Amino acid sequence: MASHLPIVQFEDKIMKTVEDNAVVVIIGETGSGKSTQLSQMLHRRGYTKSGIVAVTQPRRVAAVSVARRVAQELGVTLGEEVGYAIRFEDRTSDLTRIKYLTDGVLLRESLSNPELNQYSVIILDEAHERSLNTDILLGLVKRLVKVRASKLKVLITSATLDGEKVSEFFSDCPVLNVPGKLYPVEIMYSEESPKSYIESSLRTAMDIHVREPEGDVLIFMTGQDDIEKLVSKLEDRVQSLEEGSCMDAIILPLHGSLPPELQAGIPFGIIPFHIDTFQIPVRVFSPPPPNCRRFIVATNIAETSLTVDGVVYVIDSGYVKQRQYNPSTGMYSLDIVQISKVQANQRAGRAGRTRPGKCYRLYSSEAYEEEFLDVTVPEIQRSSLAGSVLYLKSLDLPDIDILKFDFLDPPSFESLEDALKQLHLIDAIDDTGLITRVGQTMAELPLEPSLSRTLMEANENGCLSQALTVAAIGKSNEKKRKHPPSDLPDGSGWGDHVQLLQIFEEWDQNDFDIGWCKDNGSLNVRTNERYKERQRGYKNLRKALCVGYANKLAERMVQHNGYRTIGFKPQLVQVHPSSTLKTDEDGMFPNYIVYHELIAIVHLCAMYVP
């Protein structure tokens, strides 16, 4: 048992409160030990005799690393008494009594067992992140507590959650506060917001390196692109310093773009890093060597999900990259937005885990007080709800009304209406709003509804393998869409999705060589003869895409190549510049297109046009 952690001192009080109440909210400050110790307390008190203790995490890497740590503390083999389940990987057994899993996995389990009878306790950890899945789980467990009466205990834990609000949601359940193990952190504000937070982060990092005593530096950036830019600039600046003028430095990027099989091997408290997505080895670092400082350039994954030991200095850009959906336009945007005060305080707290630290905020105190939101906007209020509505309908529970579902922070009526319309257009629900046989099958696939519908149709048309390839490439290629090298396959006039498939087939011809992916500019594509053999498959694939994305159709305007979307609140859009879509002899695009999604750049663009 980790007896040094603050939460252990409160075990008797916590367990007495859990015994007397069906739902308990626990606000455990950073470093309190709530993620690793609560499940062990419940195990010691016998709650695992009547079922499994489930602990949800918003992120896969956290579910794996915390499960590994708990197994280590209990002296058991991971996958036996303590296990984890994430998408595509279930490391549990009949012996498992403590199970860490992502919130999405728990939702999927409820499809086959809506009452989740296998669990005696459900802990919703890191609930302050307010992921879409966690918000749905909050509504479902509120129902379960009533249905299962005394047979289920629910604990909702967080470092920064609004405990009183959640307590009110769960009929005034008790709220316990557990102090953390934080050292003082000195907060330093900029006089004004910088023109470039990357350049300002670079200057601040170098000032720390040259002037401040030892201690690692954690720098918060908005995404992988910014991280790579800053890492490159830091490397150049550190290398330009006079040898021996200051300590050595290691510069490490940290973001969530790790495949599950690599995340599964992460020891607790040790961070995986990789510089580019084509590197197979994952660099895993323990504390730096003597007289050496680590610069860790990270996304918001380092706010709560991962603890980076040794950090003494934090540089907070004040921004985060957020994907947002507008139901009135059907459009996604990936925006760089200001963080909330809660996020800012989480970031600052990273500097006080091992000793007193400093947080350099690249914004003014006035901006923090007057411009920052108190809390982060819940994902459920900025996401497409088609998948969530389909899931709730698939449960087929008579006491659940989609438009009146009990959310902690309800989404807009417009968002729910948009979701219902989208599902109706792809045959997931009928005219009365009831889920169809097609919709029930779609709900069983862990994919967005349009993609699920596409795969079902592809299966009927004998091109499932091709559709699966396109789906996988499309998901991995969501973050960036650039002009491909001119010597790569161009889709042979069959559209962007077929182009993705052809590129994969070309990689197959090159024995899936990683080097080919790095240097495909030197590829000499042979004639399209072999593609002709596959044109029947391409045609069937396009049919499947048209069925799956029937809710995303656009008609070309008269006399020019702009399009108007067809359906709920039409939008004027243009085909994305990276598309392989070709014009005819008159310079015109096809009369109609089916698109994957709308994104906002300078103007609205339709992405991935088949």
N, C-alpha and C positions, 0 to 999 in steps of 0.2 A: 504494500500500500504506500502511496506517495504521501506520507504523513506531514510533509512540509508544506503542502498546498493549503491555502486558506479555507477552502470549502470543507476539508476534512473536519475542521473544528466545529462545523455546524451540522455534522451528520445526524445527531440525535434530533435536533430541531427540525431538520428537513424531513427525516423519515416519519416523525410524529405528524407533521403537517400532511404528508402524502397519505398516511394511514387514515386520517380523518377527512380527507377531501378527494373527490374524483379528479379534480384539475388543480394544478399548482403552477404558478408562474414564478420562475427563479431568475432574478437579475444577477448574474455573476460577472463581476467586473473582469477585465482582461487579466489573465494570470491566476484566476481563482481556482482553476482545475475542473470546472464544471463538465467539460466535454469528456474527460477521461474518468472522472471519479463517480459521477452520479450513477452510471450503470453498475459500477462495482458495489456501491452502497446498496442498491436495490437487490443485487445478487446475494450479498451477505445477509440481507433481511428476509430472504426466502421468496422474493417475488418471481424468481426464475423457476420455482417448483411448479407453478400453475401455467406457465407459458414463457415465451421469449420476451426479453427486454429489447425493444427496437429503438435505435437512436438515428434520427435522420440528419443528414448534412446537405446543404445546398450544392456542394461541389464534390466531385468524385475523389479528388486528391485528398481532401480532408477525411472522407469516409474511410479510405484505405489506411492513411497514416495513423489516424486515431485508433482504429481497430488493431493495428499492429502494436501500438504502444500498450493498449489495455491487455492484449494477450501476453505481452512481455511482462507486465506488472503482475499478472496473475500466474505466470509461470506455466502457461498452457500453449499448445500448438495452434497457430493461427489457422482457422478453418474448422476447428473442433469446437471447444466450448465458446470461443470468441471467433466471430467471422464477419465478413462484409459482403455486400451485394451492390454492384454498380452495373450500369448498362453493359451487356455482353460478358459480364464476369460475375459468377456467384461462388464465393469461397465460403460456403457454409456446409453443415452436415446435420445429421439427425441429433448430434450431440450439442449443437449450438444453442446456447442460452442467452448470449449477448450478441446482438446483430447490429452492425453499423451499415447504413444504406443511404443512398441518395433519396431525396423526397420524391423524385420521379419514379424510382423503383417501387417505393411503397404505394404510390398511386396505381401502378400497373398491377401490383399484387391484389389491390382491392377490386379489380375487375373480376377476378375469379372467386374472391372471398370478400364481399362488401363489408362484412362485419369484422374482418381481420381477427378472427377467433384465435389464431395462433399466438397472438401477443397478449401478454398480461399488462405490460406497460409500454406506452409509446412516448418517447421523448423527441420533441421537435426542437433541435438545437440550432443555434445561429438564426433564430426566427426574425431578428431585426433586419436581415437582408431582404426580407419580404419578396422572395422569389415567387413566381406565378404558382409553382407547385405547392409551396408552403402555404400560401393563402388559401388554396383549394383544400389542402389538408386541414387547415384550421376549421373550415366549415364542416368538413366530413367528420372530424373527431368530435366536434360539438354535438353532432347527431349521434355518433357512436356512444358517447358517454350516457346519453338517454336510453339508447337501445340496449346496451349491455349492462346498464345499471352498475352494480358493485364489482363487476368482473373486469373492469378496465380502469387503469390509472393513466392520466395524461399529464406530462410535465412539459412546459414551454419555457425554453431557456434562451438567454441572450445576454450580451454585454450592455446593450444600449436600448433595448426595446421599451416602448411606452407601456410599462407594466399595468398602470391603472386602466388604460384603454382595453388591454387584453383581458384584464380581470372583469371589467364590465361586460365584455363580449361573452365571457363564460360565467355569467350569473354571479358576478362579484366573488370569484374564487380568490383565495389568499395569494399575496405577492410576498416573496422572500427576497431580501437583498443580501448578497454575499460579497464582501470586499475582495478586491484583487490584490496582486502582489506587484505594485508599481512603485518605482522610484520617481522623485520629482522630475518633471520635464519643463525646461525653460522654453517658452514660446517666443519666437522672434518674427515679427511681421515686416514685410516690405513697405516702403513708404507709398508705393503705388504699384499697380499691376504691370508686369513687364510686357513689352511688345511680343516677345518670344519666350515662352516658358521653357523651351529647350535650351536656349542660350543662357537664360537666367539660371537654370539648374546647373549648367556646365560651370558657370562662374562661381556659384555658391559651393559646388562640390570641390572645385580646385582650391578655393579659399579654406575650406575645412581641412583638406589634405595637407596644405602647406602650414597652416597656423594652429590647428587643434591637435590635442593629444590623441593617442590611439583609440580605436573604436570604429566599427563598421558604419557605413553610410547607406541608408535605404532611400531611394529616390522614386517617387510615385509619378509615373507617366500615364498617358491615356490609353495606349495600345501598343501592339507589336511594332508598328512602323516607327513611332516616336522612340520606343526603346532602342531599336536598332540604330537610329540616327544618333541618339545620345551616347550609346555604347561606343560607336565609332569615333565620335568627337572626344570622348573621355580617353580612349586609348591613344589617340594622337597627342592630346595635351599631356598625359602622364609620361609618354615616351619622350616628349620634348623637354622635360625637366632635367636639370643638371644632375648627373648621377651622384648619389649620396646626399643630395640636398634635403631629402625627406624619405620617409619609409616607402617600401615597395607597395604596389597596389595590384589587386585582382579585380577585374570588372566583369560582372555577371548579369545577364538578363534573366528575368523571371516573369513568365506569363503562362497562361493555362493551355497552351497549344501542345500538350503532351498526349500521345495515344494512351488508352487505358492500360495496355500491357506494360508500359513504362511507368505509369503512375502506380501500378500495383507493387512495384519494387521499391517504393520510397520508404526508408526508415523514418520514424517519427522525429521531427525536429531537424531533418536534413533536407536541404532544398535541391531539386533538380534544375539544371540549367542547360540550355542549348542555344547555340548562336544562330543556326539556320535550320530550317525544317528538313533538310536533306541529310543532316548528320545523324547517323544511327546511334553512336554512343551517347549516352546522356551523362553529362559531367555532374557528379554528385560531390558536394563540398561539405566538409566538416569545418571547424574553426580554421582561420588562416594561419599560416606559419608565423613564427616570431617576426616582429618588426614589419608586419605587412597588414594593409588595410583592404577590406573588401568594399567595393562599390556595387550595390545590388540595385539594379534598375528594374522596377516592377510595375505591373498593373495593380488594380485594386484587389487582386487575389491575395496580396500581402497585408491587407487591412485586418482581416480576421481569420481567414481560412488557414493560413500558414504562419507559424511563428519563426522568425529568423533570429536565432540566438546571436548575441554579440553586437547587435545594432545599438549605437549610442546617438547617432545623428540621423534625423529624418528631414528630407527636402520634399515639401508638399507643393506640387504645381497648382493645386486647387481645382483640377479638372478631372473628368472621367469621360470615357466614351460610352454612349448609351444608345442602344437600338430602340427606336420608337415607332409606333404604328398609329396612323391616323385613320380611324374607321370611316370618316366622311369621304376620304379620297381613296381608301384602299392602298395607301402608300406607306412604305417603310422609309425611315431615314436613320442614318448612323451619325449621331450628333455628338460633338464635344461640348459637354455642359458642366456648369459649376457643381461641385460636390455639395453635400449638405453639411450642416454643423456636426451632425452625428458622425459622418465619415471623416471630417477634419479631425475630430477628437480621437477617433480610432487610429488614424494615421499618426497623430502625435504620440499616442500611447505606445506605439512600437518602439519609441526611443527609450522607454523607461523600464524595460523588462529585466535588465541585468545590473544596471547602475544608473545614477542620475544622467539624464540626456538632454539633448537640445533638438527642437523642431524649428526649421526655417520655413516659414510660410511665404510663398511667393505672391502674396496679396496683402492688402492693408487690413488693419483691424476694423476699419469702417466697412470695408467690403464684406468681411466675415459677419459683422453684426447686422448689417442692413440688407445685404443682397443674398446671402446664403439661406436656403430653406432650412428649417429646423431638422426635418427628417427627409430621407430619400423618398421620392415618389414610388409607391409600390409598383412592381412590374405588371400587376394585373390591370393597372390604369394606363399602361402605355404599350400594350401588346395586343396582337390579334388573338381573339378568344375562340377561334373556330375549333382548335384542337381541344381546348378545355371544355367547351360546350358539348362536343362529341363525346368526350370521356364521361361527363356527368350523365348524359342521356343513355350511354351504354350501360350504366349501372342499373337502369330500369327500376329505380326505387320510387314507389308511389308517393312518398312524402317529399320528393325533391321537385321543386318548380324552378326551372332554369332562370326565369326572369325574376324570381323572388328568392334565389339561393342566398343563404346566410353568409355573406362575405364580411370580413373585418372592415375592409374599405371597399364598398361596392363599385364595380366598374360602371361606366355610363350605360344608359339604356341603348344608346346608339351603337356602342361596341357589341352588346349582346345581340341587337337586331342585325348588325352586319354579319356576325358569326352565323346566325340562323340562315340568313340569305345565302351565304357562301356554301354552307352544308347542303342546302336544298338544291343548289345548282349542280352539285356533283353526286346527287342521288343518296346522300347519307341520311337525310330525313325526308319524310313524305310531306304532302300538302297540309297535313294536320299537325306537323311538328314532331311526329313520332319517329324514332330511329328505325331505319330499314335494315333488312338483312345485310345489304352492302355496307351500311354504316356500322353495323355491329362488327363485321370483319375488319373494317378500316380501323376501328378503335383498338383492336388487338395488336395493331402494328405500331411500334414506337416512333412514328413519323408524323410530319404535318399531314393533315387530311388530303390535300391535293396529291401529295406524293404517294400516300397509301392507295388512293383511288387509281393512280397511274399504274402502280405495280399490280393491282388486281386485274386491271384491263390487259396489261401486258401478259399476265399469266394466261388469260383467255385467248390471247392472240399469238401465243407461242414465242414471245420475245422477252421473257422474264429476265434472263441472264443479262441481256443488253440493257434493260431498264434498270436493273440493280446497279450495273456499272455506272450509268448516267446519274442515278440517285446518289451514289457514293461520291463520285467526282464533284457533283454539284454542291454537296454539303461541305466538302473540304475546300471548295473554291469560292465559298460565299464571301470571304473577307476582302478579296481583291479580284478585280476583273480588268485585265489589261489587254492590249492588243497582243495576240500570240505572234511568235516569229512567223514570217511570211512563208517559210518552208515547212511549216506544220500543216497537217490536213486542214482543209477549209470547210468541211461539211458536205462537199460535193453538191451544194445546192439544197441540202435537206434540212438545214437549220443549225442553230447553235448546239442543241442537245446532241445531234448526230456528230457534230464536230468533236465534242467531248469524248464520245464513244470512239471515234476514229483515232484520236490522240492516244487513248488507252490501248487500242489495238496496235498502234505503232510501237508503243512501249512494250507490249507483249512480244512483238516481233524482235525487239532488242533485248529479250530475256529479262525484262523488268530491271534493267540496269539503272541504278541510282544516278550514275554519272550522266546518263542520257537526259535525265530530268534537269540536271544542272546546265547541260551544254547542248540543248536540243536545237540551237541555232545552226549546228553543223549537220543536222539530219538532212539527208537527201531522200525525199519521199518518192517512192516508185510510182508507176502509173496507177490510175484508179481502177485497173482491171479487177483486182481482188475485191474492191468495194462494190463492183457491179454484182458480184455473187451475193452480196449481203443486202442488196437494195430491197428485197422483199422484207427482210428483217427490219430495215430502217423504216419502211412504210408502215409496218405494224407498230413499231415503236412510236411513230408520230401519231398514229391513231390512238394509242394508249395515252399519250401526253394530252391529246385534245380532249379526251374524256376526263382525265384527272384534273386538267386545268380549264374546264369548261366555264368556270367562274372568272377566268382571266382572258377575255377576248377583246380585241380592239379592231376597229374598222378604219381604213385609210381615208383621209380627207380627200375631197375632189381636187385634182390638179396639183397636189403637193404631197410630200412624204411624211407629213404629220399624221398621227392617229388619234382617234377618240375611243376611249374605253367604252365597252357596252355593258350596261347594267346599272347598279346602284350608284347614283351621282357620277355621271361620266366625267372623265378627265382628258384634257389634251396632253398627249405624250409624244415623245420621239424615241426611236430605236436607239439603244445605247451604242456609242461609237465603236465599241469592241465587237459588236455583233458581226457574224459572217453573212447576214442576210444580204442578198444581192438584188440589184435593180434589173428591170427588163431593158429591152432595146430603147425604150422611151425614157429610161432613167427613173422609172417608178418602182416602188416596192409593191409587194402583193396587196390585194384589196383587204385581206384579213390576216391577223396574226394571233397566235396564242402565246402569252408571255408567262414567265416564271414569277416575276414580281416587279413592282414599280419601286424605283428608288429616286430620291431627290439628290441631284448634283446641282449644276447651274439651272437645269430645268428637269422636268420629270422624264425619266427614261424607263423603257421596258427592257428588262434583263432576260437573257436566255430565250431567244425566239425560235421555236421549232418550225 
